Amino acid sequence: MEVLLAKSAGFCFGVKRAVEKVYEQLGENEEIYTYGPIIHNEEVVKDLEMRGVRVIEGEKELQGLTKGTLVIRSHGVSRRIYELIEKNGLNCIDVTCPFVKRIHQIVEKESRQGKKTVIIGNAGHPEVEGIRGWSSTPAAVIGTVEEAQMFTLDAGESLCIVSQTTFNYNKFKELVEIFQKRGYNVNVVNTICNATEERQKEAGEIAQKVDAMIVIGGRHSSNTQKLFEICREKCKATYFIQTLDDLHLELPKTATLVGITAGASTPNNIIEEVQNYVRINF
């Protein structure tokens, strides 16, 4: 069995930086917290918990925290969370991805000029919720064609459209086109990060060539889910797993080539385990 591994598989720059920063804090005298799981990978989060790092699940829990070090993950947070951290006197380590920070700045600037905000992304995702928290005007989250078609804008109003950094690029273009065709005064900023576009493009190209495709990543990882959707469109025998324990392949009898890619929150050791297992056992 030949294995084709995506060059872009595994930690992206923002996730790698965030995880390394948390591990650097271990051994300090202060309690260490992360605002939400540092990444959408249960294995990494479990390891950090075993080392004493606690996860703060939301604003309500944060309100009761008055000492220690709080790490803001790569997804970023709203302006309100920064204010609460400062009010409570916490030591803050901010490892928000620079690409996400850029979206905060765009939304803050455009909304102060009176433009309504549309975020192309997944409602409820922490990155999207953080972006919404920087808009001075109402911010709508649009993730489907139906939602885009139902959106209305009053006469004379302007719109700023941004995207979740890990959204499917082709879907982003499709949704933006709906707004543009309706004649709205729209400022569109493609804020999907370059690493995401590259990863999605490579995954699709590999899936077209192989007999089976394995996508590795956390169950709650938005970017991994997008990779799975892209690969499944090109290769019906596509499998979404979190670790080697989830790998239960029923490969086509004629399969000779298997492709592997992984989300931005997948550690290299898990990718290597899956890759080696497939090569040895199939």
C-alpha positions in Angstrom: 0.0 0.0 0.0 1.4 3.4 -1.0 0.7 6.4 1.2 0.5 10.0 -0.1 0.8 12.4 2.9 -0.1 16.1 2.4 2.8 18.4 3.0 0.5 20.9 4.7 -0.9 18.4 7.2 -0.6 19.2 10.9 -0.1 22.3 13.1 -0.5 25.7 11.4 1.7 28.6 12.5 -1.0 30.1 14.9 -1.8 26.8 16.6 1.8 25.8 17.0 2.7 29.1 18.6 -0.3 28.9 21.0 0.5 25.4 22.1 4.2 26.1 22.6 3.4 29.2 24.6 1.3 27.2 27.1 4.0 24.5 27.5 6.5 27.3 28.2 4.4 28.4 31.2 4.6 25.0 32.9 6.7 25.1 36.1 5.8 28.7 36.9 4.5 29.4 40.3 1.2 30.8 39.1 -1.9 28.8 38.1 -2.2 28.5 34.4 -5.6 28.8 32.5 -6.6 28.8 28.9 -9.8 30.6 27.7 -11.4 27.6 26.1 -9.4 24.5 25.0 -6.1 25.8 23.6 -6.8 23.9 20.4 -9.5 21.6 19.1 -7.6 18.4 19.9 -8.6 16.3 22.9 -5.2 14.6 23.2 -3.3 17.8 23.6 -5.9 19.3 26.0 -5.8 16.1 28.1 -2.0 16.3 28.3 -2.0 19.9 29.5 -4.7 19.1 32.0 -2.5 16.3 33.5 0.2 19.0 33.8 -2.1 21.3 35.8 -3.4 23.6 33.1 -7.1 24.4 33.6 -9.6 25.3 30.9 -11.9 28.3 31.5 -15.1 27.5 29.6 -16.7 30.9 29.3 -17.2 34.5 30.6 -19.2 33.4 33.6 -16.4 31.2 34.9 -13.8 33.9 34.0 -15.7 36.5 36.2 -14.8 34.4 39.3 -11.1 34.2 38.5 -8.9 36.9 40.2 -5.4 35.5 40.1 -3.2 33.4 37.8 -2.1 33.5 34.2 -4.7 33.3 31.4 -3.8 32.3 27.9 -6.0 33.5 25.1 -5.9 30.9 22.4 -5.3 31.4 18.6 -9.1 31.7 18.0 -9.1 35.1 19.8 -11.8 36.6 22.0 -14.1 39.6 22.0 -13.1 43.1 23.3 -15.3 42.4 26.4 -13.1 39.5 27.5 -10.0 41.6 27.4 -11.7 44.2 29.5 -12.7 41.5 32.1 -9.2 40.1 32.2 -7.8 43.6 33.0 -10.5 44.3 35.5 -9.8 41.0 37.4 -6.0 41.8 37.4 -5.0 38.6 35.6 -1.7 38.0 33.9 -2.7 37.7 30.2 -0.7 35.9 27.5 -2.4 36.7 24.2 -1.6 34.2 21.4 -4.4 35.1 19.1 -3.5 34.2 15.5 -2.3 37.3 13.7 -4.7 36.5 10.9 -7.6 36.6 13.4 -6.3 39.8 14.9 -6.4 41.4 11.5 -10.1 40.5 11.2 -10.8 42.1 14.6 -9.2 45.3 13.4 -11.1 45.3 10.1 -14.4 44.7 11.8 -13.7 47.3 14.5 -12.8 50.0 11.9 -15.6 49.2 9.4 -18.3 49.0 12.0 -17.3 52.3 13.5 -17.9 53.9 10.1 -21.5 52.6 10.4 -21.2 49.5 8.2 -23.1 46.3 9.3 -20.9 43.2 9.6 -21.4 39.9 8.0 -19.1 37.0 9.1 -19.0 34.1 6.7 -18.5 31.2 9.0 -19.9 28.7 11.5 -22.2 30.2 14.1 -21.1 29.4 17.6 -17.5 28.8 16.7 -15.1 30.5 19.1 -13.3 32.4 16.4 -16.6 33.7 15.0 -17.9 34.7 18.4 -14.6 36.6 19.1 -14.9 38.5 15.8 -18.6 39.4 16.5 -17.3 41.0 19.8 -15.4 43.7 17.9 -18.3 45.0 15.8 -20.0 48.2 17.0 -22.9 47.4 14.7 -25.1 44.3 14.6 -23.0 41.3 13.2 -24.7 38.5 11.3 -23.1 35.1 10.9 -23.8 33.5 7.5 -22.8 29.9 6.7 -25.3 28.7 4.1 -26.8 29.7 0.8 -30.2 29.9 2.5 -29.0 32.2 5.2 -27.4 34.5 2.6 -30.6 34.6 0.6 -32.6 35.5 3.7 -30.3 38.4 4.7 -31.8 41.9 4.2 -30.2 45.3 4.3 -32.1 48.6 4.6 -31.8 51.2 1.8 -28.7 53.3 2.3 -26.9 50.9 4.6 -23.5 49.5 3.8 -22.0 46.1 4.5 -18.6 44.7 5.4 -18.1 41.0 4.8 -15.3 39.0 6.4 -14.7 35.3 6.8 -13.7 32.9 9.5 -10.1 32.0 8.7 -10.8 28.3 8.3 -13.9 28.5 6.1 -14.2 26.7 2.8 -12.8 29.1 0.2 -15.2 28.0 -2.6 -18.2 28.3 -0.3 -17.0 31.8 0.7 -16.9 32.9 -2.9 -20.4 31.4 -3.5 -22.0 33.2 -0.6 -20.2 36.5 -1.4 -21.6 36.4 -4.9 -25.2 36.2 -3.5 -24.6 39.5 -1.7 -23.0 41.2 -4.6 -25.7 40.2 -7.1 -28.3 41.9 -4.9 -26.7 45.2 -5.5 -25.7 45.9 -1.9 -22.9 48.4 -1.1 -20.4 45.8 0.1 -16.8 45.8 1.1 -15.6 42.2 0.9 -12.4 41.2 2.6 -11.2 37.7 2.1 -9.8 36.8 5.5 -9.4 33.1 5.0 -5.8 32.5 5.9 -3.3 31.4 3.2 -2.4 28.2 5.1 -6.1 27.2 5.1 -6.5 27.8 1.4 -3.3 25.9 0.6 -4.3 23.0 2.9 -7.8 22.7 1.3 -6.4 22.9 -2.2 -3.8 20.2 -1.5 -6.3 17.9 0.2 -8.7 18.1 -2.8 -5.9 17.4 -5.2 -4.7 14.3 -3.3 -8.3 13.0 -2.8 -8.7 13.0 -6.6 -5.7 10.7 -7.1 -6.2 8.1 -4.3 -8.4 5.1 -3.7 -9.1 6.1 -0.1 -8.5 9.3 2.0 -7.9 9.7 5.7 -8.5 13.0 7.4 -7.1 13.4 10.9 -8.3 16.0 13.4 -10.3 16.9 16.5 -14.1 16.2 16.4 -14.8 19.9 17.1 -12.2 21.3 14.6 -13.9 23.4 12.0 -10.9 23.4 9.6 -10.7 19.6 9.8 -14.4 19.3 9.1 -13.9 21.4 6.0 -11.1 19.2 4.8 -13.3 16.1 5.3 -16.1 17.7 3.2 -13.7 18.7 0.4 -12.0 15.2 0.3 -15.4 13.4 0.4 -16.5 15.3 -2.7 -13.5 13.9 -4.6 -13.2 10.5 -2.9 -16.1 8.5 -1.5 -13.9 6.3 0.6 -12.9 9.2 2.9 -12.5 8.6 6.7 -12.5 11.2 9.5 -10.5 10.1 12.5 -9.1 11.7 15.6 -6.4 9.2 16.5 -5.1 5.9 15.4 -7.7 4.2 17.7 -10.5 5.5 15.5 -9.0 3.9 12.3 -11.3 1.1 11.1 -10.7 1.0 7.4 -12.7 -1.0 4.9 -10.6 -0.3 1.9 -11.8 -1.1 -1.6 -10.2 -4.4 -2.7 -8.4 -2.7 -5.6 -7.0 0.1 -3.4 -3.3 0.7 -3.9 -3.0 4.4 -2.9 -4.2 6.0 0.3 -4.0 9.7 1.0 -3.6 11.4 4.4 -4.2 14.9 5.5 -4.7 16.5 8.9 -6.3 19.6 10.4 -4.4 22.5 11.8 -4.8 21.2 15.4 -3.3 17.7 14.8 0.1 16.9 16.4 2.8 15.4 14.2 3.1 12.3 16.3 -0.5 11.3 15.6 -0.1 11.9 11.9 3.1 9.7 11.9 1.3 6.9 13.8 -1.5 6.7 11.3 0.9 6.9 8.3 3.1 4.1 9.7 0.1 1.9 10.6 -1.4 2.2 7.1 1.9 1.4 5.4 2.6 -1.7 7.5 -0.9 -3.2 7.8 -2.4 -2.6 4.4 
